[in-house]
Amino acid sequence: MIDLSGKRALVTGGSRGIGASIVEALADNGADVAFTYQSTAEKAAAVARSVESRGRRAVAIQADNANPQAIARAVKDAVAALGGLDILVNSAAIGHSGTIADLDLDDYQALMDVNVRAPVLFAKAAIPHLRDGGRIVTIGSALGERVPFPGLTPYAMSKAALTSFTRGLSRELGPSGITVNLVQPGATDTDANPADGAAADFQRSLTSLGRYGEPKEVANAVVFLASPAASIITGATLTADGGAIA
């Protein structure tokens, strides 16, 4: 078990899917966790109860990741509730499919606001509170490196941007002892992309392991990067995709 006792974490998009697994995994390893959600209040309450059942503090914060003011407020509320901040995990994201020729500009802007601008603004708001040993971990996608079929270009673009964000921010924060890393999941069994969905067999066929990932497997990668065990790792990308881009 990795020891995160005394650590205070904020996870964006923590009420379901990969985000919820990250919240629970951080708590399993000793951290107190605040997390944001947009509209799934019942699911957020269930995740908070799950954290509390592990003997850790939980804070559910309603926030629209497309709203810069809401982002600043969420960080402020998390810091106030937890008494500080040691770990930021940018997990919240949205997805839109479609070709560039048929691109809806409103959908494109929403994608970039949530998937690119929000991680930047959460980091900007969190940095003043992080100290030596602080961690920023962002959830990208294996699609940021490989686009295996048409219709994924805008989403893949939004995730590819996180690579440069991670590398550049690691240079900015390295002198302060704060690490910044990226986790790239592949096909992961969530409500948004279930392992029994219409395209699931094709997605499995792209992997070396021949299966979907589980949210907890992605969460394990995040916990490692958030821990003292990963103290020398920064500006790095850890791909957890079952070998889809191998």
C-alpha positions in Angstrom: 0.0 0.0 0.0 1.2 3.5 -0.9 1.0 5.8 2.1 -0.8 9.1 1.3 -1.7 9.8 5.0 -2.1 13.4 5.7 -2.3 14.3 2.0 -5.2 16.5 0.7 -6.4 15.9 -2.9 -8.8 17.5 -5.3 -10.1 15.4 -8.2 -12.2 17.0 -10.9 -15.1 15.0 -12.3 -15.0 12.6 -9.3 -18.6 11.5 -9.1 -18.5 8.7 -11.7 -16.3 6.6 -14.0 -12.6 6.9 -13.8 -12.8 10.0 -11.6 -14.8 8.2 -8.9 -12.3 5.3 -8.9 -9.5 7.8 -8.5 -11.3 9.4 -5.5 -11.7 6.1 -3.8 -8.2 4.9 -4.6 -6.7 8.0 -3.1 -8.8 7.5 0.0 -7.8 3.8 0.2 -4.2 5.0 0.5 -4.9 7.5 3.2 -5.7 10.8 1.5 -8.6 13.1 2.3 -10.4 14.0 -1.0 -12.4 16.8 -2.4 -13.9 16.3 -5.8 -16.1 18.1 -8.3 -19.2 17.1 -10.0 -21.5 18.9 -12.5 -25.0 17.5 -12.2 -24.9 14.0 -10.7 -25.5 15.0 -7.1 -26.8 11.5 -6.0 -23.7 9.8 -7.4 -21.5 12.4 -5.8 -23.1 11.8 -2.5 -22.6 8.1 -2.9 -18.9 8.6 -3.6 -18.5 10.9 -0.6 -20.1 8.2 1.6 -17.7 5.6 0.1 -14.7 7.8 1.1 -16.0 8.4 4.6 -16.6 4.7 5.0 -12.8 4.4 4.5 -12.2 6.7 7.4 -11.2 9.7 5.3 -12.7 13.1 4.8 -14.8 13.7 1.6 -16.0 17.0 0.1 -18.3 17.0 -2.9 -18.2 20.4 -4.8 -20.7 21.2 -7.6 -18.8 23.0 -10.4 -19.2 23.5 -14.1 -15.7 22.9 -15.7 -16.6 25.1 -18.6 -17.0 28.1 -16.2 -13.7 29.8 -15.1 -15.3 31.3 -12.0 -16.7 28.0 -10.9 -13.2 26.5 -11.2 -11.6 29.1 -9.0 -14.4 28.7 -6.5 -14.0 24.9 -6.5 -10.3 25.1 -5.6 -10.9 27.7 -3.0 -13.7 25.6 -1.4 -11.5 22.5 -1.5 -8.6 24.2 0.2 -10.9 25.7 2.9 -12.5 22.4 3.6 -9.4 20.3 3.7 -7.0 22.9 5.2 -4.7 22.9 2.2 -3.9 21.0 -1.0 -1.2 18.6 -1.9 -2.6 16.8 -5.0 -4.6 17.9 -8.0 -6.0 15.4 -10.4 -7.6 16.7 -13.6 -10.0 14.0 -14.5 -13.1 15.7 -15.8 -13.7 15.5 -19.6 -16.4 15.4 -22.2 -16.4 13.7 -25.6 -17.8 14.6 -29.0 -17.5 12.5 -32.1 -17.7 13.6 -35.7 -15.5 14.6 -38.6 -13.9 18.0 -39.1 -16.1 18.5 -42.2 -19.2 18.3 -40.0 -17.8 20.0 -37.0 -20.2 22.0 -34.8 -18.4 25.0 -33.5 -20.3 25.1 -30.2 -19.5 21.4 -29.6 -15.9 22.1 -30.5 -15.6 25.0 -28.1 -17.2 23.1 -25.3 -14.7 20.3 -25.8 -11.8 22.6 -25.6 -13.2 24.5 -22.7 -13.6 21.4 -20.5 -10.8 19.2 -21.8 -8.0 21.8 -22.2 -8.9 25.1 -20.6 -10.2 23.6 -17.4 -7.1 21.6 -16.5 -5.0 24.8 -17.1 -7.3 26.9 -14.9 -7.5 24.3 -12.1 -3.7 24.1 -12.1 -3.5 27.9 -12.1 -5.8 28.1 -9.1 -4.1 25.2 -7.3 -0.4 26.2 -7.7 -0.4 28.9 -5.0 -1.5 26.2 -2.5 1.0 23.4 -3.5 4.3 23.0 -1.7 7.4 20.9 -2.2 6.2 17.4 -2.8 3.0 18.6 -4.4 1.5 16.6 -7.3 -0.5 17.5 -10.4 -1.8 14.5 -12.4 -4.0 14.9 -15.5 -6.0 12.2 -17.3 -5.5 12.3 -21.0 -6.2 9.6 -23.5 -4.3 7.1 -25.7 -6.2 8.8 -28.5 -3.9 11.7 -28.0 -1.2 9.6 -29.6 -3.1 7.4 -32.0 -6.4 8.0 -33.8 -7.4 4.6 -35.1 -10.5 5.5 -37.1 -12.3 8.6 -38.4 -14.6 10.8 -36.3 -12.3 11.3 -33.3 -10.1 14.2 -34.5 -11.5 17.0 -32.2 -11.5 14.8 -29.1 -8.0 13.5 -29.9 -6.7 17.1 -30.4 -8.0 18.1 -27.0 -6.2 15.2 -25.3 -3.0 15.7 -27.3 -2.8 19.2 -26.0 -2.4 17.8 -22.5 1.0 16.4 -23.3 2.5 19.8 -23.9 0.7 21.2 -20.9 2.2 18.5 -18.7 5.7 18.8 -20.1 5.7 22.6 -19.9 4.2 22.9 -16.5 6.7 20.4 -15.1 9.4 22.8 -16.2 7.7 25.7 -14.4 7.0 23.8 -11.1 10.1 21.6 -10.9 12.2 24.1 -9.0 9.5 24.1 -6.3 9.6 20.3 -6.0 6.1 19.8 -7.6 5.7 17.1 -10.1 3.3 17.2 -13.1 2.4 14.0 -15.0 -0.1 12.6 -17.5 -2.0 9.3 -17.4 -3.4 8.1 -20.8 -6.1 5.5 -20.5 -7.3 3.5 -23.4 -10.7 1.8 -23.7 -11.9 1.7 -20.1 -15.2 0.2 -18.9 -17.3 3.1 -17.9 -20.8 4.4 -18.5 -19.5 6.5 -21.4 -17.7 3.6 -23.1 -19.0 0.3 -21.7 -17.2 -3.0 -22.4 -20.4 -4.4 -23.8 -21.0 -1.4 -26.1 -21.5 -1.5 -29.9 -17.9 -0.8 -30.7 -16.4 -2.7 -27.8 -15.1 -5.7 -29.7 -13.3 -3.5 -32.2 -11.7 -1.5 -29.4 -10.6 -4.7 -27.7 -9.1 -5.9 -31.0 -6.7 -2.9 -30.9 -5.1 -3.8 -27.7 -2.3 -6.2 -26.9 -4.2 -7.6 -23.9 -7.4 -8.1 -25.8 -9.5 -6.5 -23.1 -10.9 -3.2 -21.7 -9.3 -1.6 -18.8 -11.0 -1.2 -15.4 -11.4 2.3 -13.9 -9.4 1.1 -10.8 -6.5 0.2 -13.0 -6.3 3.8 -14.2 -6.7 5.0 -10.6 -3.8 2.8 -9.5 -1.5 4.7 -12.0 -2.7 8.0 -10.6 -2.1 7.0 -7.0 1.4 5.9 -7.9 2.2 9.2 -9.6 0.7 11.1 -6.7 2.8 9.3 -4.2 6.4 9.8 -2.8 7.3 6.7 -4.8 7.2 8.7 -8.0 9.2 11.7 -6.7 11.7 11.6 -9.6 9.0 11.3 -12.3 7.7 14.6 -13.8 6.8 15.8 -17.3 6.0 12.1 -18.1 3.2 10.2 -19.8 2.1 6.9 -18.3 -0.1 5.1 -20.8 -2.6 2.6 -19.4 -4.3 1.3 -22.5 -3.6 -2.4 -22.6 -1.1 -1.9 -25.4 -3.4 -0.1 -27.9 -0.7 2.2 -29.0 2.1 -0.3 -28.7 
